[in-house]
Amino acid sequence: MSKIQWSLVCPIKDEVDVLKFSLPSVYALQPDEVIIPIEPNSESIEMVKRIARKCRYQKKTRIIVLREKTPDWRFRQAYARRKGFQVARNDLICARDR
């Protein structure tokens, strides 16, 4: 029996303090790939890279920096998730908020 391939999309805004707890739990689920749509905040981006490296998941982590403007934050969350879905390699996708 072959292993099911699936992607996990986890949009991030400015949650540097929470990432050290939430991101390792994402990696513990062992998805085929983790897609992180993220706001252009260098501190958050560096934190994601550091945690991915520590968890040995850097090759399976894709960071998508969201540079486009959107009308309001509620739309922004949906937009970030949708961007992650669009670049996912797999048809089976799990969405998680931080």
ROSE-4610 file (N, C-alpha, C; in Angstrom, 1 decimal, always signed):
// ROSE-4610
residu = [M/M/M/S/S/S/K/K/K/I/I/I/Q/Q/Q/W/W/W/S/S/S/L/L/L/V/V/V/C/C/C/P/P/P/I/I/I/K/K/K/D/D/D/E/E/E/V/V/V/D/D/D/V/V/V/L/L/L/K/K/K/F/F/F/S/S/S/L/L/L/P/P/P/S/S/S/V/V/V/Y/Y/Y/A/A/A/L/L/L/Q/Q/Q/P/P/P/D/D/D/E/E/E/V/V/V/I/I/I/I/I/I/P/P/P/I/I/I/E/E/E/P/P/P/N/N/N/S/S/S/E/E/E/S/S/S/I/I/I/E/E/E/M/M/M/V/V/V/K/K/K/R/R/R/I/I/I/A/A/A/R/R/R/K/K/K/C/C/C/R/R/R/Y/Y/Y/Q/Q/Q/K/K/K/K/K/K/T/T/T/R/R/R/I/I/I/I/I/I/V/V/V/L/L/L/R/R/R/E/E/E/K/K/K/T/T/T/P/P/P/D/D/D/W/W/W/R/R/R/F/F/F/R/R/R/Q/Q/Q/A/A/A/Y/Y/Y/A/A/A/R/R/R/R/R/R/K/K/K/G/G/G/F/F/F/Q/Q/Q/V/V/V/A/A/A/R/R/R/N/N/N/D/D/D/L/L/L/I/I/I/C/C/C/A/A/A/R/R/R/D/D/D/R/R/R]
num = [1/1/1/2/2/2/3/3/3/4/4/4/5/5/5/6/6/6/7/7/7/8/8/8/9/9/9/10/10/10/11/11/11/12/12/12/13/13/13/14/14/14/15/15/15/16/16/16/17/17/17/18/18/18/19/19/19/20/20/20/21/21/21/22/22/22/23/23/23/24/24/24/25/25/25/26/26/26/27/27/27/28/28/28/29/29/29/30/30/30/31/31/31/32/32/32/33/33/33/34/34/34/35/35/35/36/36/36/37/37/37/38/38/38/39/39/39/40/40/40/41/41/41/42/42/42/43/43/43/44/44/44/45/45/45/46/46/46/47/47/47/48/48/48/49/49/49/50/50/50/51/51/51/52/52/52/53/53/53/54/54/54/55/55/55/56/56/56/57/57/57/58/58/58/59/59/59/60/60/60/61/61/61/62/62/62/63/63/63/64/64/64/65/65/65/66/66/66/67/67/67/68/68/68/69/69/69/70/70/70/71/71/71/72/72/72/73/73/73/74/74/74/75/75/75/76/76/76/77/77/77/78/78/78/79/79/79/80/80/80/81/81/81/82/82/82/83/83/83/84/84/84/85/85/85/86/86/86/87/87/87/88/88/88/89/89/89/90/90/90/91/91/91/92/92/92/93/93/93/94/94/94/95/95/95/96/96/96/97/97/97/98/98/98]
x = [+0.8/+0.0/+0.9/+0.6/+1.4/+0.9/+1.8/+1.5/+0.7/-0.3/-1.2/-0.4/-0.3/+0.4/-0.6/-0.3/-1.2/-0.3/-1.0/-0.4/-1.1/-0.3/-0.9/-0.7/-1.7/-1.6/-1.9/-0.9/-1.0/-0.6/-1.6/-1.3/-0.9/+0.1/+0.7/+0.7/+0.3/+0.4/+1.7/+1.5/+2.6/+2.6/+2.8/+2.6/+4.0/+5.0/+6.3/+6.3/+5.6/+5.7/+5.0/+4.0/+3.3/+3.9/+4.7/+5.2/+6.1/+6.8/+7.7/+7.0/+5.7/+4.8/+4.0/+3.4/+2.4/+3.1/+4.2/+4.8/+5.4/+6.0/+6.4/+5.3/+4.1/+2.9/+2.4/+2.6/+2.2/+3.1/+4.4/+5.4/+5.2/+4.7/+4.5/+3.4/+2.6/+1.5/+2.1/+3.3/+4.1/+3.4/+3.0/+2.5/+3.6/+3.2/+4.1/+4.8/+4.0/+4.5/+3.8/+4.4/+3.8/+4.0/+2.8/+2.8/+2.4/+3.3/+3.1/+2.9/+1.6/+1.4/+1.6/+2.5/+2.9/+3.0/+2.7/+2.9/+4.3/+4.7/+6.1/+6.7/+6.8/+7.4/+8.7/+9.8/+11.1/+11.3/+10.8/+11.0/+10.2/+8.9/+8.1/+8.7/+9.2/+9.8/+11.0/+11.9/+13.1/+12.8/+11.8/+11.3/+10.9/+10.1/+9.6/+10.8/+11.7/+12.9/+13.7/+13.9/+14.6/+13.9/+12.6/+11.9/+11.9/+11.7/+11.7/+13.0/+14.1/+15.5/+15.6/+15.2/+15.3/+14.5/+13.4/+12.5/+12.8/+13.9/+14.3/+13.2/+12.5/+11.4/+11.6/+12.8/+13.0/+12.8/+13.1/+12.9/+11.4/+10.6/+9.2/+8.3/+9.0/+8.3/+8.4/+7.3/+7.3/+6.7/+7.5/+7.0/+6.5/+5.3/+4.7/+4.5/+5.3/+5.2/+4.0/+3.1/+1.9/+2.1/+2.4/+2.7/+1.5/+0.5/-0.6/-1.5/-2.1/-3.1/-4.4/-5.2/-6.5/-7.4/-8.7/-9.6/-9.6/-9.8/-9.8/-9.2/-9.0/-8.4/-9.2/-10.5/-11.3/-11.1/-11.1/-10.8/-9.4/-8.5/-7.0/-6.8/-7.5/-7.3/-7.7/-8.9/-9.3/-8.4/-7.9/-6.9/-5.6/-5.1/-3.9/-4.1/-5.2/-5.5/-5.6/-6.3/-6.5/-5.1/-4.3/-2.9/-2.2/-2.3/-1.7/-2.2/-3.6/-4.2/-3.7/-3.6/-3.2/-1.8/-0.9/+0.5/+0.7/-0.3/-0.1/+0.1/+1.0/+1.3/+0.2/-0.4/-1.4/-2.8/-3.7/-5.1/-5.7/-5.1/-5.6/-4.9/-5.7/-5.1/-5.8/-5.0/-5.5/-5.2/-6.1/-5.9/-5.9/-5.0/-4.9/-4.5/-5.2/-4.8/-3.8/-2.6/-1.5/-1.7]
y = [-1.2/+0.0/+1.2/+2.2/+3.4/+4.4/+5.3/+6.4/+7.5/+7.9/+9.0/+10.3/+11.0/+12.3/+13.4/+14.3/+15.4/+16.7/+17.8/+19.1/+19.7/+20.6/+21.3/+22.8/+23.6/+25.0/+25.7/+26.6/+27.2/+28.7/+29.6/+31.0/+31.6/+32.5/+33.2/+34.7/+35.4/+36.9/+37.3/+37.7/+38.2/+37.4/+36.1/+35.3/+34.7/+35.5/+35.0/+34.3/+34.8/+34.1/+32.8/+32.6/+31.3/+30.3/+30.7/+29.8/+28.7/+29.0/+28.0/+26.8/+27.0/+25.9/+25.3/+26.2/+25.7/+25.0/+25.5/+24.9/+23.5/+23.2/+21.8/+20.8/+21.3/+20.4/+20.2/+21.1/+20.9/+19.9/+20.0/+19.0/+17.6/+17.5/+16.2/+15.4/+16.1/+15.5/+14.8/+15.1/+14.5/+14.7/+15.9/+16.1/+16.0/+15.7/+15.6/+17.0/+18.1/+19.4/+20.3/+21.4/+22.4/+23.7/+24.4/+25.6/+26.7/+27.7/+28.8/+30.1/+30.5/+31.9/+32.8/+33.8/+34.7/+36.1/+37.0/+38.4/+38.8/+39.8/+40.2/+40.8/+40.0/+40.4/+39.5/+40.1/+39.3/+38.5/+39.0/+38.3/+36.9/+37.0/+35.8/+34.8/+35.3/+34.5/+33.8/+34.5/+33.9/+32.9/+33.1/+32.2/+30.9/+31.0/+29.8/+29.0/+29.7/+29.0/+28.3/+29.0/+28.4/+27.1/+27.2/+26.1/+24.9/+25.2/+24.2/+23.4/+24.2/+23.6/+22.7/+23.2/+22.5/+21.2/+21.2/+20.1/+19.2/+19.6/+18.8/+18.7/+19.8/+19.9/+21.0/+21.6/+22.7/+22.4/+21.1/+20.8/+20.6/+20.4/+20.2/+21.4/+22.5/+23.7/+24.7/+25.3/+26.3/+27.6/+28.6/+29.9/+30.8/+31.2/+32.1/+33.5/+34.5/+35.8/+36.5/+37.0/+37.7/+39.2/+39.7/+41.1/+41.9/+41.2/+41.9/+42.5/+43.6/+44.3/+43.6/+43.5/+43.0/+44.0/+44.0/+45.0/+45.0/+43.8/+43.8/+42.5/+42.3/+41.2/+39.9/+39.9/+38.7/+38.2/+39.0/+38.6/+38.1/+38.7/+38.4/+37.0/+36.5/+35.1/+34.1/+34.4/+33.5/+33.6/+34.8/+35.0/+34.2/+34.2/+33.5/+32.0/+31.5/+30.1/+29.7/+30.4/+30.1/+30.1/+31.1/+31.1/+29.8/+29.3/+28.1/+26.9/+26.9/+25.8/+25.8/+26.9/+27.0/+26.4/+26.6/+26.1/+24.7/+24.1/+22.8/+21.7/+20.8/+19.7/+18.6/+18.5/+17.4/+17.8/+16.9/+17.1/+17.1/+16.4/+16.3/+17.4/+18.3/+19.5/+19.7/+19.9/+20.3/+21.8/+22.5/+23.9/+24.1/+24.9/+25.1/+26.5/+27.1/+28.5/+28.4/+28.9/+28.8/+27.8]
z = [+0.0/+0.0/+0.0/-0.9/-1.0/+0.0/+0.4/+1.4/+0.7/+1.3/+0.8/+0.8/-0.3/-0.4/-0.2/+0.7/+1.0/+1.4/+1.2/+1.4/+2.6/+3.4/+4.4/+4.2/+4.2/+4.0/+5.3/+5.7/+7.0/+6.9/+6.6/+6.5/+7.8/+7.7/+8.9/+8.6/+9.7/+9.6/+10.4/+11.7/+12.5/+13.8/+13.8/+14.9/+15.4/+15.4/+15.8/+17.1/+18.1/+19.4/+19.4/+18.6/+18.6/+17.6/+16.7/+15.7/+16.3/+17.3/+17.9/+18.5/+18.7/+19.3/+18.2/+17.3/+16.3/+15.1/+14.6/+13.4/+13.7/+14.8/+15.0/+15.1/+15.6/+15.6/+14.1/+13.3/+11.9/+11.2/+11.5/+10.9/+11.5/+12.7/+13.4/+12.6/+11.9/+11.1/+9.9/+9.5/+8.4/+7.0/+6.7/+5.3/+4.3/+3.1/+2.0/+1.7/+2.0/+1.8/+2.8/+3.2/+4.1/+3.3/+3.0/+2.3/+3.3/+3.4/+4.3/+3.6/+3.3/+2.8/+3.9/+3.7/+4.8/+4.4/+5.4/+5.1/+5.0/+4.3/+4.1/+5.4/+6.4/+7.7/+7.8/+7.7/+7.7/+8.9/+10.1/+11.3/+11.3/+10.8/+10.7/+9.7/+8.6/+7.5/+8.1/+8.7/+9.3/+10.4/+11.2/+12.2/+11.6/+10.5/+9.8/+9.2/+8.6/+8.1/+9.2/+10.3/+11.4/+12.0/+12.2/+12.7/+11.7/+10.4/+9.4/+9.4/+9.5/+9.6/+10.8/+12.0/+13.2/+13.2/+12.6/+12.5/+11.3/+10.5/+9.3/+8.3/+8.1/+7.1/+6.1/+6.0/+5.2/+3.7/+3.3/+1.9/+1.5/+2.5/+2.3/+2.6/+3.0/+3.4/+2.3/+1.8/+0.8/+1.4/+1.3/+1.8/+0.6/+0.7/-0.3/+0.3/-0.1/+0.5/-0.3/+0.5/+0.0/-0.1/-1.3/-1.5/-2.1/-2.6/-3.1/-2.1/-2.4/-1.4/-1.6/-0.5/-0.5/+0.3/+0.1/+0.7/+2.3/+2.9/+4.3/+4.8/+6.1/+6.7/+6.5/+6.6/+6.5/+5.1/+4.1/+2.7/+2.6/+3.3/+3.3/+3.7/+4.7/+5.2/+4.1/+3.5/+2.4/+1.2/+0.9/-0.2/+0.1/+1.3/+1.7/+1.5/+2.0/+1.9/+0.4/-0.3/-1.8/-2.5/-2.2/-2.8/-2.5/-1.2/-0.9/-1.6/-1.8/-2.5/-4.0/-4.5/-6.0/-6.2/-5.3/-5.5/-5.0/-4.3/-3.7/-4.8/-4.5/-5.5/-5.4/-4.3/-4.1/-4.2/-4.5/-4.6/-3.2/-2.3/-0.9/-0.1/+0.4/+1.1/+2.4/+3.4/+4.7/+5.0/+5.4/+5.8/+7.3/+7.8/+9.2/+9.5/+10.4/+10.8/+12.0/+11.8/+12.7/+13.7]
